[in-house]
Amino acid sequence: MPAPKERKWDELKGWKELAEISPGAIVPGVPTSPEYLTGDWRVERPIWDEDKCTHCLLCWVFCPEDAIMLNISEDGKVVKMIGIDYDYCKGCGICVRACPPKIHALEMAPEEV
């Protein structure tokens, strides 16, 4: 087997040159969740207990679908969680696992049909 070619740092292309060849992970025309309601096939749903919630927002950080709804002040600061958007929630339970165990403000419950 031949030895790998030794590369010199000055021969390597930078990000600007590579961006001219390929723009990266841009996929035009692909639908996204805001365009399609995706929460209608879940089997379980997270139930939020506002009285227990400390608004640490770990559920929002880890939610893969951005289904955690937030109250945002006029200056752009997040104030607190205000609910779950079940139109987009897929019932994965990641928010429930992210909620601090001592708080336990989110619980999974069977989806009512």
TAJOQUI-V795551 format. One record per residue. N is the residue number from 1. PHI is phi in whole degrees, -180 to 180 (NA if undefined). PSI is psi in whole degrees, -180 to 180 (999 if undefined). D_LAST is the distance of its C-alpha to the last C-alpha in Angstrom with 1 decimal. Layout:
<<N/PHI/PSI/D_LAST> <N/PHI/PSI/D_LAST>>
This chain:
<<1/NA/131/62.7> <2/-70/151/63.9> <3/-69/144/63.5> <4/-63/145/60.9> <5/-66/133/62.4> <6/-78/130/63.0> <7/-104/139/61.4> <8/-97/140/63.1> <9/-58/-34/61.0> <10/-75/-11/62.8> <11/-88/-18/61.7> <12/-74/141/57.9> <13/-78/146/56.0> <14/-89/177/54.4> <15/-64/-32/51.0> <16/-67/-42/52.5> <17/-68/-39/54.1> <18/-68/-35/50.9> <19/-66/-28/48.8> <20/-70/-32/51.2> <21/-77/-47/50.5> <22/-141/129/46.7> <23/-73/-2/44.6> <24/98/-141/42.2> <25/-89/38/38.5> <26/-88/120/38.2> <27/-123/96/35.9> <28/-70/145/36.1> <29/80/7/33.4> <30/-84/130/30.5> <31/-68/150/27.2> <32/-124/166/25.8> <33/-55/-40/22.5> <34/-59/-24/23.6> <35/-85/-20/24.0> <36/-133/129/20.6> <37/-73/122/17.1> <38/-118/6/16.1> <39/-95/8/13.1> <40/-86/1/10.3> <41/-112/7/10.6> <42/-72/157/10.4> <43/-103/-31/9.2> <44/-127/158/10.6> <45/-133/148/11.6> <46/-77/137/15.0> <47/-111/127/15.6> <48/-101/130/19.0> <49/-104/100/21.5> <50/-61/-33/24.0> <51/-67/-31/26.6> <52/-87/-21/26.9> <53/-68/133/27.0> <54/-100/-1/30.5> <55/60/41/29.7> <56/-74/-20/31.2> <57/68/19/28.9> <58/-64/-34/28.7> <59/-61/-42/25.0> <60/-67/-41/26.0> <61/-60/-43/28.8> <62/-94/-11/26.7> <63/-65/119/23.5> <64/-75/-12/23.8> <65/-113/4/21.9> <66/57/39/23.4> <67/-89/-7/20.2> <68/-82/120/22.0> <69/-90/138/23.3> <70/-121/151/26.9> <71/-95/120/29.3> <72/-114/129/32.4> <73/-73/170/35.7> <74/-64/-26/38.1> <75/-86/8/40.3> <76/90/4/37.5> <77/-89/139/36.9> <78/-75/128/33.5> <79/-95/-52/33.2> <80/-169/169/29.9> <81/-76/141/26.2> <82/-122/-3/24.2> <83/156/-170/20.6> <84/-125/131/18.1> <85/-87/97/17.3> <86/-71/-11/13.7> <87/-67/-26/14.6> <88/-115/-18/16.7> <89/-67/128/15.5> <90/-97/-1/14.8> <91/76/29/14.1> <92/-72/-26/17.5> <93/85/5/18.5> <94/-63/-38/22.0> <95/-63/-38/22.0> <96/-65/-42/21.3> <97/-72/-26/24.2> <98/-79/-25/26.4> <99/-66/129/26.1> <100/-53/131/29.2> <101/-56/-34/28.7> <102/-72/-23/30.8> <103/-87/-54/28.6> <104/53/50/25.1> <105/-84/-10/23.6> <106/-124/136/20.5> <107/-138/147/18.2> <108/-86/141/15.2> <109/-138/150/12.2> <110/-59/142/9.1> <111/-70/132/6.3> <112/-84/129/3.8> <113/-99/999/0.0>>
